[in-house]
Amino acid sequence: MKLLRLSFAVWILLVCRPAPLWPQETSLSQEPHGTSGTASLSASSQKAIDALVESSIADHKLPSAVVVIGHKGEIVFENAYATSRRTVFDMASMTKVLVTAPAVMQLYEQGRLGLDDPVAKYLPDFAASGKGTITIRQLMTHSSGLAPDLDLTDTWSGKQEAIRRAFASVPTSPPGTEFRYSDINYIVLGALVEKLSGLALDEYATKYIFQPLGLKETRFLPPAGWESRIAPTQLNQHGENPPGSVHDPTARRMGGVAGHAGLFSTASDVAVYAQSLLDRLKGRPSKFPLKRETLELMIAPERIAGRNRTTVRGLGWDIDSVYSSPRGKIFGPGSFGHTGFTGTSLWIDPESETFVILLSNAVYPRGHTDLTALRSGIATLAASDLASSDGVESQRVETGIDVLEADHFVELATLAKNHNGKLRLGLLTNQTGIDARGQRTADILAHDAAAAVPGLALKLLFSPEHGINGAEDREGIANSIDSASGLPVISLYGRTDAERRPSTETLRQLDAVVIDLQDVGVRFYTYETLVHYFLEAAAQTRTDIVVLDRPDPINGLLVQGPLSDQGRESYVNAMPVPVRHGMTLGELARYYNGEGKLGAPLTIISMHGWRRQAWFDKTGLAWINPSPNLRSLAAATLYPALGLIETTNLSVGRGTETPFAFAGAPWIEGSGSQKDGDVELARFLNARAIPGVSFEPVRFTPEPPYPFAKQTCYGVRILVTDRNNADMPEVGLEIASALRHLYGSKFELARMDRLLVNRSVLDALESGRDPRDTAADWAKPLSLFNAARKQYLLY
């Protein structure tokens, strides 16, 4: 641990400024566990962080601070500036994620609330002023439409009065339509925790969060014995600031205990909290008081519209918003964190197993100062040293639509010249078709491209499975009108094969069709087949096909699983391709066009900055659910395994908050008198020592309209321990083989053929052959595929 280093100028400043300078401590009072002992932060980065903080102090941005950086279970940087490492700070809005959000999720785990339940179901008075439809999820993601804070112009006081006013508050926008950060949301959530638990919020937090984690210096209403260690905050009009008095004026009127603010803590305790959370996410032993799947649910990105930008939030946690400066410039969109108005922040990157803590009292003595540059700078320096845990640093990717805009639509202008100065466009897209600014590709083509390219006109839209907004999870989606543009939408997810193909009659009325869809890199994902259908039709009509390329989210290096059988083409098997093909949609279109000898006129607008080894969380792009049940990169990672077996009599978690995380069924009940099939199956699969994954027993209950709705399913949760070393199609085969071995004909293995589309592999599994031995059967076809694939790769 480093000794405190302060420049002479900073020392003079601190002596002259009324901020306390406490004795320097030698280490954190509690440290996260160590692992290999090899984690480190370079000396140059340590010096640069010191310089950033000292410069901010010299510029009167803050009077004191503590910075702690953890990586892979170790503290790799720890320093206090003009204070002690044991200083207690007013955490302000970090109360939301350290207390209120996990408390709500504990109640969710216990089945005492549903995230999409109306708040008024539990707090009836909240329904006043048209708030009856606002959900718990909308409060947690700040999409409720409520105002930022309670009115403080009069002299009200008391917690009950604050809750009454929160319940009576009038929304400023319809729920779910706009991101607006609001303390009222968390005042209400704090009241919800108290109502359902029967405990005051501070009592609940102590009993169910702080004590389980062993946090001894984290609490509301700090005791008198802490006064000498509490960093002062903003002085009142009389130049006073009683030690331990909550800075937030609403929380202060509420008596110091509120769902949105009021917590005090130390860097030591916040480090323990962050490391315990990371340990739980990584499947290691942890005292964190939430399950791993609950934490994954909390950090799953949810996109919320705004006037100037689209915001991405988790349940409590910030992911990508105007408040995300603690993420810096390198941590990917899979990272998350939160800030506090007093000058506190925490950012966590699960991929590199790194957290960055900055605790300060920046509001002392006269009010808020801007810490954006400091927070971002510290995180960027840390990430540049530590974030590349798999050798791949995050890099901002420009997708096809971004490149097309940057090129001023020159590719479309060229096509227009080829069509005698006119370009009648169709667009195959859905909610994933947006640019870096969050603008829809449909709107960009209809307006910006039309203005830049004379003769260009967007005539109609095509939608794939799940519809133009990606929200439908049923067959038979009808044609419609796009509400934003007024353009007709031709649905290509009807009930018959003909209704799932673009008609040649329609394509003859168009000069070109642009395709902008986020694929998931798995052969049976139907967006891929739809691209093949367009190429087939365009080969007849000579309509130009333009693919705006996007990343393969599960990376473009790993090619895995058996090829599908020749001659068994279907909506989930456009042509013989392995389960996981390792290509972008643009590359796959080139493969279809070439290997299928289609000869359609095809143009790919390639990305800038994408590397084959990059998973989606290394692209700098925000996750948008490509379909209703693929809600995160974690789900997409497991999709080649669980998607492969979901057409059998199994549930893969559809109808739960975490689809594509589980495999189970009511009939998996074990062989003994106890219903312990989940334990039995997990034990069997873990004994197989499958690389890159492990299994834990789980019981879950899907909701309608999905398989086994309202029935308890016994099964396993798949934990990815090394995504670069896991063969996901093989994991699917292993699960199928285990179920066949343990439960015989109860498991309807034959139904797996619908997505496996490989009769020899299915026959081998039905005969009881070890799934590892079957890999030799498809080794040669896979090698031939890889050889053919190379000529179509763009990156």
C-alpha positions in Angstrom: 0.0 0.0 0.0 1.3 3.4 -0.9 2.0 6.3 1.5 0.2 9.6 1.1 2.0 11.9 -1.3 0.9 15.5 -1.5 2.6 18.3 -3.4 3.7 21.4 -1.5 1.1 23.5 -3.3 -1.7 21.1 -2.3 -0.4 21.1 1.3 -0.6 24.9 1.5 -4.1 24.8 0.0 -5.3 22.3 2.6 -3.8 24.2 5.5 -5.6 27.3 4.3 -8.9 25.7 3.6 -11.2 24.6 6.5 -11.1 20.9 5.7 -9.8 18.4 8.3 -6.5 16.5 7.7 -6.7 13.2 9.5 -3.9 10.8 10.3 -2.9 8.5 7.5 -4.0 4.9 7.8 -1.8 2.1 6.5 -4.5 -0.1 4.9 -8.2 -0.7 4.5 -9.9 -1.9 7.6 -11.2 -4.9 5.6 -9.8 -6.1 2.3 -11.4 -8.3 -0.3 -9.9 -11.7 -0.6 -6.8 -12.3 -2.5 -6.4 -14.6 -5.5 -3.2 -15.2 -7.4 -1.3 -12.3 -5.8 -0.2 -11.1 -9.3 -2.7 -8.2 -9.8 -1.1 -4.8 -10.0 -1.5 -1.3 -11.2 1.5 0.2 -13.0 3.5 2.8 -11.2 2.8 5.3 -14.0 -0.9 4.8 -13.6 -0.6 5.2 -9.8 1.2 8.5 -10.3 -1.3 9.7 -12.8 -4.2 9.0 -10.5 -2.4 10.8 -7.7 -1.9 13.8 -10.0 -5.5 13.8 -11.1 -6.8 13.9 -7.6 -4.2 16.4 -6.3 -5.0 18.7 -9.3 -8.7 18.5 -8.5 -8.0 19.5 -4.9 -5.8 22.3 -6.1 -8.6 23.5 -8.4 -11.1 23.5 -5.5 -13.1 20.6 -7.0 -13.0 18.8 -3.7 -11.2 19.1 -0.4 -10.4 15.4 0.3 -10.9 12.0 -1.2 -10.2 8.3 -0.9 -9.6 6.2 -4.0 -9.6 2.4 -4.0 -9.3 0.1 -7.0 -9.8 -3.6 -6.8 -8.9 -6.2 -9.5 -9.3 -9.9 -9.5 -9.9 -10.1 -5.7 -7.0 -7.8 -4.7 -6.6 -4.1 -3.8 -4.3 -2.8 -6.5 -4.5 0.9 -5.6 -5.5 2.6 -2.4 -4.8 6.2 -1.4 -6.2 8.9 0.7 -5.8 12.6 -0.1 -6.0 15.2 2.7 -7.9 12.7 4.9 -7.7 9.2 6.4 -8.6 5.9 4.7 -11.0 5.4 7.5 -12.9 8.6 6.8 -16.7 8.1 6.8 -18.5 9.8 3.8 -22.0 10.8 3.2 -22.9 8.4 0.3 -25.9 10.4 -1.0 -27.5 8.6 -3.9 -25.3 5.6 -3.6 -27.9 4.7 -1.0 -30.0 3.6 -3.9 -27.7 0.8 -5.0 -26.1 -0.1 -1.7 -29.4 -0.4 0.2 -32.7 0.1 -1.5 -32.3 -1.7 -4.8 -30.8 -4.9 -3.2 -33.5 -4.8 -0.5 -36.2 -4.7 -3.2 -34.5 -7.6 -5.0 -34.4 -9.6 -1.8 -38.1 -9.3 -1.6 -38.3 -10.2 -5.2 -36.3 -13.4 -4.5 -38.7 -14.3 -1.8 -41.7 -14.0 -4.1 -43.1 -11.1 -2.2 -43.3 -8.7 -5.2 -43.1 -8.8 -8.9 -40.9 -6.4 -10.8 -43.7 -5.6 -13.3 -46.4 -5.4 -10.7 -48.0 -2.0 -10.2 -46.6 -0.2 -7.2 -50.2 0.4 -6.1 -50.7 -3.3 -5.6 -48.7 -3.0 -2.4 -49.0 0.7 -1.7 -52.6 1.6 -2.7 -52.3 5.3 -1.9 -49.6 5.6 -4.6 -52.3 5.2 -7.3 -53.3 8.8 -6.7 -52.9 11.3 -9.6 -52.9 8.7 -12.3 -50.0 6.6 -11.0 -51.9 3.3 -10.9 -50.0 1.7 -13.7 -46.5 2.7 -12.6 -44.5 -0.5 -12.0 -41.7 -1.4 -9.5 -39.4 -1.9 -12.5 -40.1 1.7 -13.7 -39.3 3.1 -10.3 -36.0 1.2 -10.2 -35.0 2.3 -13.7 -36.2 5.9 -13.4 -38.7 5.5 -16.2 -41.8 6.2 -14.0 -42.3 9.7 -15.3 -42.1 11.2 -11.7 -40.4 14.5 -11.0 -36.8 14.6 -9.8 -37.6 15.5 -6.1 -40.3 16.5 -3.7 -41.2 20.2 -3.5 -38.9 21.8 -0.8 -40.3 25.4 -1.0 -42.4 25.1 2.1 -41.3 23.9 5.6 -42.7 20.4 5.8 -40.8 17.7 7.7 -41.1 14.1 8.7 -40.8 10.7 6.9 -44.5 10.1 6.8 -45.1 13.6 5.3 -42.5 12.9 2.6 -44.1 9.5 1.8 -47.5 11.2 1.7 -46.2 13.8 -0.8 -44.5 11.1 -2.9 -47.7 9.2 -3.1 -49.6 12.3 -4.1 -47.0 13.4 -6.7 -48.2 14.0 -10.3 -46.3 12.3 -13.1 -44.6 14.7 -15.6 -44.6 12.2 -18.5 -46.4 8.8 -19.1 -44.6 5.9 -17.4 -42.1 3.9 -19.5 -41.7 6.6 -22.1 -38.8 8.7 -20.8 -35.8 8.5 -18.5 -35.9 11.0 -15.7 -33.7 10.5 -12.7 -36.0 10.9 -9.6 -35.4 10.6 -5.9 -39.1 10.2 -5.5 -38.8 6.8 -7.2 -36.5 5.6 -4.4 -38.4 7.3 -1.6 -41.4 5.2 -2.7 -39.2 2.0 -3.0 -37.9 2.6 0.5 -41.5 2.8 1.7 -42.3 -0.4 -0.2 -39.4 -2.2 1.6 -40.7 -1.0 5.0 -44.3 -2.0 4.1 -43.5 -5.6 3.0 -40.7 -6.3 5.6 -42.3 -4.7 8.6 -39.0 -3.1 9.5 -37.7 0.5 9.2 -35.4 0.8 6.3 -32.3 1.3 8.4 -33.1 -1.7 10.5 -33.8 -3.8 7.4 -30.4 -2.7 5.8 -28.5 -3.6 9.0 -30.1 -7.0 9.4 -30.2 -8.2 5.8 -27.4 -6.4 4.0 -24.7 -4.9 6.3 -24.5 -7.7 8.8 -24.3 -10.6 6.2 -21.5 -8.7 4.5 -19.7 -7.9 7.6 -19.9 -4.2 7.1 -19.1 -2.5 10.4 -18.8 1.1 9.2 -21.9 1.4 7.0 -25.1 2.7 8.4 -27.8 5.4 8.4 -27.7 7.9 11.4 -24.0 7.5 12.3 -23.3 7.4 16.1 -21.6 10.2 18.0 -18.5 8.1 18.2 -18.0 8.5 14.5 -18.1 12.3 14.4 -14.4 12.9 14.3 -14.1 10.7 11.2 -17.1 12.0 9.2 -16.1 14.2 6.2 -17.9 17.5 6.4 -20.4 18.4 3.7 -22.0 21.6 2.6 -22.3 24.4 5.1 -25.7 25.9 5.8 -26.6 29.5 5.6 -25.2 30.0 9.1 -21.8 28.4 8.1 -22.6 25.3 10.1 -22.6 21.6 9.4 -23.2 19.2 12.3 -21.1 16.1 11.8 -23.2 13.2 10.5 -26.0 15.4 9.3 -27.3 14.1 6.0 -26.5 16.5 3.1 -29.5 15.6 1.0 -32.2 18.1 2.1 -35.1 15.7 1.5 -33.5 12.9 3.4 -32.6 15.4 6.2 -36.3 16.4 6.5 -37.2 12.7 6.6 -35.0 12.2 9.7 -31.9 10.9 7.9 -33.3 7.6 6.7 -34.7 7.4 3.2 -34.6 5.1 0.1 -32.8 7.6 -2.0 -30.1 9.0 0.4 -28.9 9.0 4.0 -26.3 6.3 4.1 -22.8 6.8 5.5 -19.8 4.5 4.7 -16.1 4.1 4.3 -14.0 3.1 1.2 -13.2 -0.1 3.1 -16.8 -1.2 3.4 -17.7 -0.2 -0.1 -14.7 -2.3 -1.4 -16.0 -5.3 0.5 -19.5 -4.7 -0.9 -18.1 -4.5 -4.5 -15.8 -7.5 -4.2 -18.5 -9.6 -2.7 -20.9 -8.6 -5.5 -18.2 -9.6 -8.1 -17.5 -12.9 -6.4 -21.2 -13.7 -6.5 -21.4 -12.8 -10.2 -18.4 -15.0 -10.9 -19.8 -18.0 -9.1 -17.2 -17.9 -6.3 -18.0 -18.2 -2.6 -19.6 -14.9 -1.4 -21.6 -13.5 1.4 -23.4 -11.1 -0.9 -27.1 -11.4 0.1 -28.5 -11.9 -3.4 -28.4 -14.9 -5.8 -26.2 -14.7 -8.9 -29.2 -14.8 -11.2 -30.7 -11.9 -9.3 -27.6 -9.8 -9.7 -27.5 -10.6 -13.4 -31.1 -9.5 -13.7 -30.2 -6.2 -11.9 -27.4 -5.4 -14.4 -29.2 -6.5 -17.5 -29.4 -3.4 -19.7 -32.8 -1.8 -20.1 -33.1 1.0 -22.8 -35.2 4.0 -21.9 -36.0 6.8 -24.3 -35.1 10.4 -23.6 -35.4 13.8 -25.3 -31.8 13.9 -26.4 -30.5 10.4 -26.0 -31.4 6.8 -25.2 -30.4 5.9 -21.6 -29.4 2.4 -20.5 -30.1 1.5 -16.9 -30.2 -1.6 -14.8 -32.4 -2.3 -11.8 -30.9 0.5 -9.6 -27.6 0.5 -11.4 -26.5 3.0 -14.0 -25.0 1.5 -17.2 -25.0 4.3 -19.9 -26.5 7.6 -19.1 -25.5 11.3 -18.5 -24.4 10.1 -15.0 -21.9 7.4 -16.3 -18.7 9.4 -16.1 -17.2 6.9 -13.5 -17.2 4.3 -16.4 -14.4 6.2 -18.1 -13.5 5.6 -21.8 -12.6 1.9 -21.7 -14.9 -0.1 -19.4 -17.4 -1.7 -21.7 -21.2 -1.5 -21.7 -21.3 -4.6 -19.5 -20.0 -2.6 -16.6 -22.2 -0.6 -14.2 -22.1 1.7 -11.2 -23.6 4.8 -9.5 -22.7 8.2 -8.3 -23.6 10.3 -5.2 -24.2 14.0 -5.3 -21.8 14.6 -2.4 -18.9 13.3 -4.6 -19.0 9.6 -4.2 -19.0 6.9 -6.9 -18.5 3.2 -7.6 -18.0 1.5 -10.9 -17.8 -2.2 -11.4 -16.6 -4.1 -14.5 -17.4 -7.8 -14.2 -15.5 -8.8 -17.4 -12.2 -7.7 -16.0 -13.2 -8.2 -12.4 -12.4 -4.6 -11.5 -14.0 -1.9 -9.4 -13.2 1.7 -8.9 -14.2 3.7 -5.8 -14.0 7.4 -5.4 -15.3 8.8 -2.1 -15.1 12.5 -1.5 -16.9 15.4 0.1 -17.0 17.6 -3.0 -19.9 19.6 -1.7 -17.8 21.1 1.1 -17.9 23.9 1.9 -20.3 25.7 -0.5 -22.0 23.2 -2.8 -21.7 20.8 -5.7 -18.7 20.8 -8.1 -18.3 18.9 -11.3 -16.3 15.7 -10.9 -17.0 14.3 -14.3 -13.4 14.6 -15.6 -11.9 13.2 -12.4 -14.2 10.2 -12.2 -13.7 9.4 -15.9 -9.9 9.9 -15.7 -9.4 7.6 -12.8 -11.6 4.9 -14.4 -9.8 5.2 -17.7 -6.4 4.9 -16.2 -7.5 1.9 -14.2 -9.1 0.2 -17.2 -6.1 0.8 -19.5 -4.1 -1.3 -17.1 -6.6 -3.8 -15.8 -9.7 -4.1 -18.0 -8.3 -6.4 -20.7 -8.7 -9.7 -18.8 -9.0 -11.8 -21.9 -6.4 -9.8 -23.9 -9.1 -7.8 -25.8 -9.5 -4.2 -24.8 -12.8 -2.5 -25.4 -12.9 -0.6 -28.6 -15.8 1.6 -29.9 -17.2 -0.1 -32.9 -18.9 1.8 -35.7 -21.7 -0.4 -37.1 -22.7 -0.4 -40.8 -25.3 2.4 -40.3 -22.7 4.6 -38.6 -20.3 4.0 -41.4 -23.0 4.7 -44.0 -23.7 8.0 -42.3 -20.1 8.9 -42.0 -19.6 8.2 -45.8 -22.5 10.6 -46.5 -24.4 7.6 -48.0 -22.0 7.4 -50.9 -22.7 3.7 -51.4 -26.4 4.4 -51.8 -25.6 7.2 -54.2 -23.7 4.8 -56.4 -26.6 2.4 -56.4 -28.9 5.3 -57.4 -26.7 6.1 -60.4 -26.9 2.4 -61.4 -30.7 2.7 -61.3 -30.9 5.8 -63.5 -30.9 8.3 -60.7 -33.7 6.7 -58.7 -33.4 4.4 -55.7 -36.6 2.9 -54.3 -35.6 1.4 -51.0 -37.1 -1.3 -48.7 -35.6 -1.8 -45.2 -35.5 -5.1 -43.3 -35.1 -4.1 -39.7 -36.4 -4.0 -36.1 -35.6 -2.3 -32.8 -31.9 -3.2 -33.1 -31.5 -1.0 -36.3 -30.2 2.2 -34.7 -27.0 4.2 -35.0 -24.6 5.4 -32.4 -26.8 8.3 -31.5 -29.9 6.1 -31.0 -31.6 7.1 -34.2 -33.5 4.5 -36.1 -32.0 3.4 -39.4 -35.5 3.7 -40.8 -35.6 7.4 -40.0 -32.1 8.0 -41.2 -32.8 6.5 -44.6 -36.2 8.3 -44.8 -34.8 11.7 -44.0 -31.0 12.1 -44.0 -30.3 9.7 -46.9 -33.1 11.0 -48.9 -31.8 14.6 -48.5 -28.2 13.5 -49.4 -29.0 11.3 -52.4 -31.3 12.7 -55.1 -33.9 10.2 -56.2 -33.7 8.0 -53.0 -37.0 7.2 -51.3 -37.7 4.7 -48.5 -40.9 3.0 -49.6 -41.6 0.3 -47.1 -40.3 -1.7 -44.1 -40.0 -5.5 -43.7 -40.0 -7.0 -40.2 -38.6 -10.4 -39.1 -39.7 -12.7 -36.4 -40.8 -10.8 -33.3 -42.0 -7.8 -35.3 -40.8 -4.4 -36.1 -40.3 -3.5 -32.4 -39.0 -6.9 -31.4 -41.7 -7.4 -28.8 -43.9 -10.1 -30.2 -43.3 -13.7 -29.1 -45.9 -15.5 -31.2 -46.5 -16.7 -34.7 -48.7 -15.0 -37.3 -47.7 -11.4 -37.0 -49.8 -9.3 -39.4 -48.7 -6.4 -41.6 -49.0 -3.0 -40.0 -48.0 0.7 -40.3 -44.9 2.0 -38.6 -46.3 4.6 -36.2 -43.2 6.8 -36.3 -42.7 7.1 -40.1 -46.2 6.1 -41.4 -44.5 3.6 -43.7 -46.2 0.2 -44.4 -44.6 -2.7 -42.6 -44.6 -6.1 -44.3 -44.4 -8.8 -41.7 -42.3 -11.8 -42.7 -43.4 -13.9 -39.7 -46.6 -15.4 -40.9 -47.8 -18.9 -40.3 -46.8 -20.4 -43.6 -43.5 -20.7 -45.5 -44.8 -18.3 -48.2 -45.7 -15.7 -45.5 -42.1 -15.8 -44.2 -40.5 -15.0 -47.6 -40.3 -11.7 -49.4 -42.3 -12.0 -52.6 -40.6 -11.4 -55.9 -43.5 -9.2 -56.8 -42.7 -6.8 -53.9 -39.0 -6.9 -54.7 -39.5 -6.0 -58.3 -41.1 -2.8 -57.1 -37.8 -1.9 -55.3 -34.4 -1.1 -56.5 -32.7 -2.1 -53.3 -33.4 -3.6 -49.9 -31.2 -2.5 -46.9 -30.9 -5.0 -44.1 -30.0 -3.8 -40.6 -30.5 -6.5 -37.9 -28.5 -7.6 -34.9 -27.9 -11.3 -35.3 -26.7 -13.6 -32.5 -24.2 -15.9 -34.4 -26.3 -19.1 -34.1 -27.5 -21.1 -37.2 -31.1 -21.6 -36.0 -31.7 -17.9 -35.3 -34.3 -17.0 -37.9 -32.9 -13.6 -38.9 -30.2 -15.5 -40.7 -32.6 -17.6 -42.7 -34.6 -14.4 -43.6 -31.4 -12.9 -45.1 -31.0 -16.1 -47.2 -34.6 -15.7 -48.4 -34.0 -12.2 -49.5 -30.9 -13.3 -51.4 -32.8 -16.0 -53.1 -35.5 -13.6 -54.2 -33.1 -10.9 -55.2 -31.2 -13.4 -57.4 -34.4 -13.6 -59.5 -35.4 -9.9 -59.4 -31.9 -8.4 -59.5 -32.8 -6.2 -56.5 -29.7 -4.9 -54.8 -29.3 -6.2 -51.2 -27.3 -4.0 -48.9 -26.4 -5.4 -45.4 -25.4 -2.9 -42.7 -23.1 -5.1 -40.7 -23.1 -5.5 -37.0 -20.9 -7.6 -34.6 -21.3 -11.3 -33.9 -22.1 -10.8 -30.2 -20.6 -14.1 -29.2 -17.4 -13.3 -31.1 -16.2 -14.2 -34.6 -13.5 -16.7 -33.8 -15.3 -19.7 -32.2 -16.8 -22.0 -34.8 -18.5 -24.9 -33.0 -21.0 -27.7 -33.2 -22.1 -30.2 -35.9 -23.2 -28.9 -39.3 -26.8 -29.3 -40.2 -27.7 -32.0 -42.7 -27.8 -31.3 -46.4 -31.3 -31.3 -48.0 -33.1 -30.5 -44.7 -33.4 -26.7 -45.3 -36.0 -25.0 -43.2 -36.7 -21.7 -41.4 -34.1 -22.7 -38.8 -31.6 -24.1 -41.3 -31.0 -22.0 -44.4 -28.2 -24.3 -45.5 -25.6 -26.6 -43.9 -23.8 -24.5 -41.3 -22.5 -25.4 -37.8 -24.5 -24.4 -34.8 -22.1 -21.6 -34.0 -20.6 -20.2 -37.3 -18.4 -17.3 -36.1 -19.5 -14.8 -38.7 -21.3 -11.5 -38.8 -24.6 -11.2 -40.7 -22.7 -9.5 -43.5 -20.2 -12.3 -43.7 -22.9 -14.9 -43.5 -24.8 -13.2 -46.4 -21.6 -13.5 -48.4 -21.2 -17.1 -47.5 -24.9 -17.9 -48.5 -24.5 -16.0 -51.7 -21.2 -17.7 -52.7 -21.6 -21.2 -51.4 -25.2 -21.4 -52.3 -24.4 -20.1 -55.8 -27.2 -17.6 -55.5 -25.5 -14.7 -57.3 -27.7 -12.0 -55.9 -26.4 -8.4 -56.2 -24.9 -7.9 -52.7 -23.2 -5.0 -50.9 -21.9 -5.1 -47.4 -21.3 -1.9 -45.5 -18.6 -3.1 -43.1 -18.0 -2.0 -39.6 -15.1 0.0 -38.4 -13.2 -1.2 -35.3 -14.6 -4.7 -34.8 -12.2 -7.5 -34.2 -13.1 -11.2 -34.5 -12.1 -12.0 -30.9 -14.3 -9.3 -29.4 -17.4 -10.3 -27.5 -20.2 -7.8 -27.6 -19.2 -6.3 -24.2 -15.9 -5.2 -25.9 -17.6 -3.2 -28.7 -18.6 -0.2 -26.7 -22.2 -0.7 -28.0 -25.2 -0.8 -25.8 -27.0 -4.2 -25.7 -30.5 -4.1 -27.3 -32.5 -7.3 -26.9 -32.5 -8.8 -30.5 -35.6 -10.8 -29.4 -37.8 -10.8 -26.3 -36.0 -13.6 -24.5 -32.4 -12.8 -25.4 -32.0 -10.1 -22.8 -28.3 -10.0 -22.2 -25.0 -11.1 -23.6 -25.1 -13.8 -20.9 -28.2 -15.2 -22.5 -26.7 -15.0 -26.0 -23.6 -16.8 -24.7 -25.7 -19.8 -23.6 -28.1 -19.7 -26.5 -26.1 -22.2 -28.7 -26.4 -24.7 -25.9 -29.9 -24.1 -24.5 -31.5 -23.1 -27.8 -30.3 -26.4 -29.2 -32.4 -28.4 -26.7 -35.4 -26.1 -26.1 -37.7 -27.9 -28.6 -37.6 -31.0 -26.4 -39.9 -31.3 -23.3 -37.7 -28.9 -21.4 -38.0 -25.3 -20.2 -34.9 -23.1 -20.8 -36.2 -20.4 -18.6 -38.7 -18.7 -20.9 -41.3 -17.1 -18.7 -38.8 -16.2 -16.0 -36.8 -13.1 -15.6 -33.7 -14.8 -16.9 -34.5 -16.8 -20.1 -31.7 -19.0 -21.4 -30.0 -19.5 -18.1 -31.8 -22.7 -16.9 -32.7 -26.1 -18.2 -35.4 -28.0 -16.3 -38.8 -29.6 -16.2 -41.3 -30.8 -13.6 -40.5 -34.4 -14.4 -36.9 -34.0 -13.3 -37.7 -35.1 -9.8 -34.8 -37.4 -8.9 -34.8 -41.1 -8.2 -35.3 -41.0 -4.4 -38.2 -40.2 -2.2 -37.2 -36.5 -2.2 -37.7 -34.3 -5.2 -34.0 -33.7 -5.7 -33.6 -34.1 -9.4 -32.1 -30.7 -9.7 -29.3 -31.8 -7.3 -28.9 -35.1 -9.1 -28.6 -33.5 -12.6 -26.1 -30.8 -11.4 -24.0 -33.5 -9.7 -23.9 -35.6 -12.9 -23.0 -32.8 -15.2 -20.3 -31.3 -12.9 -18.7 -34.8 -12.7 -18.3 -34.5 -16.5 -15.9 -31.6 -16.0 -17.1 -29.8 -19.1 -14.6 -27.0 -19.9 -15.7 -23.4 -19.3 -18.9 -24.1 -17.5 -20.3 -25.5 -14.2 -23.8 -26.3 -13.0 -25.8 -25.6 -9.9 -29.2 -27.0 -8.9 -32.1 -24.7 -9.5 -35.9 -24.7 -9.2 -38.0 -22.2 -11.1 -41.6 -21.6 -12.2 -42.2 -20.2 -15.6 -45.1 -17.8 -16.3 -47.7 -18.2 -19.1 -47.7 -18.6 -22.0 -44.4 -20.5 -21.9 -43.9 -24.3 -21.4 -44.7 -25.6 -17.9 -46.3 -22.3 -16.8 -47.1 -22.2 -13.1 -45.3 -25.5 -12.6 -42.1 -26.0 -10.5 -39.3 -27.1 -12.8 -36.3 -28.9 -11.4 -33.1 -28.5 -13.3 -29.7 -26.7 -13.5 -28.4 -23.3 -14.0 -25.4 -23.1 -16.3 -22.6 -20.9 -15.0 -20.1 -19.8 -17.6 -16.6 -19.8 -16.0 -14.5 -19.3 -19.1 -16.5 -18.2 -22.2 -13.5 -18.5 -24.5 -12.9 -22.1 -23.5 -16.5 -23.3 -23.6 -18.0 -25.2 -26.5 -21.6 -24.2 -26.1 -23.1 -26.7 -28.6 -21.3 -29.4 -26.8 -22.8 -28.2 -23.5 -26.2 -28.6 -25.1 -25.4 -32.1 -26.2 -24.0 -32.9 -22.7 -27.2 -31.8 -21.0 -29.3 -33.8 -23.5 -27.1 -36.9 -22.9 -27.3 -36.5 -19.1 -31.1 -36.3 -19.2 -31.3 -39.4 -21.4 -29.0 -41.3 -19.1 -30.8 -40.3 -15.9 -34.4 -40.2 -17.0 -34.7 -42.3 -20.1 -37.9 -41.9 -22.1 -39.1 -39.1 -19.8 -36.8 -36.9 -21.8 -38.1 -36.6 -25.4 -34.8 -36.5 -27.0 -36.1 -37.0 -30.6 -37.6 -33.6 -30.5 -34.1 -32.1 -30.4 -33.8 -32.9 -34.1 -35.8 -29.8 -35.0 -32.9 -27.4 -34.2 -30.0 -29.9 -34.2 -30.8 -31.0 -37.8 -28.2 -33.7 -37.7 -29.5 -37.2 -37.7 -26.2 -39.0 -37.1 -25.5 -37.0 -33.9 -29.1 -37.6 -32.7 -28.8 -41.3 -33.3 -25.6 -41.4 -31.3 -27.2 -39.7 -28.4 -30.2 -42.0 -28.5 -27.9 -45.0 -28.5 -26.2 -43.7 -25.3 -22.9 -42.9 -26.9 -20.7 -40.4 -25.0 -21.3 -37.0 -26.5 -17.6 -36.2 -26.5 -17.1 -39.2 -28.9 -19.5 -37.8 -31.4 -17.3 -34.7 -32.0 -15.1 -36.9 -34.2 -18.1 -37.5 -36.5 -18.4 -33.8 -37.5 -14.7 -32.9 -37.3 -14.1 -33.3 -41.0 -17.3 -31.4 -42.1 -16.4 -28.6 -39.7 -12.9 -28.4 -41.1 -14.3 -28.2 -44.6 -16.7 -25.5 -43.5 -13.9 -23.4 -41.9 -11.9 -23.7 -45.1 -14.8 -22.4 -47.2 -15.7 -19.8 -44.6 -12.3 -18.0 -44.8 -12.9 -16.4 -48.2 -16.0 -14.7 -47.0 -14.6 -13.1 -43.9 -14.4 -9.3 -43.8 -12.6 -8.7 -40.5 
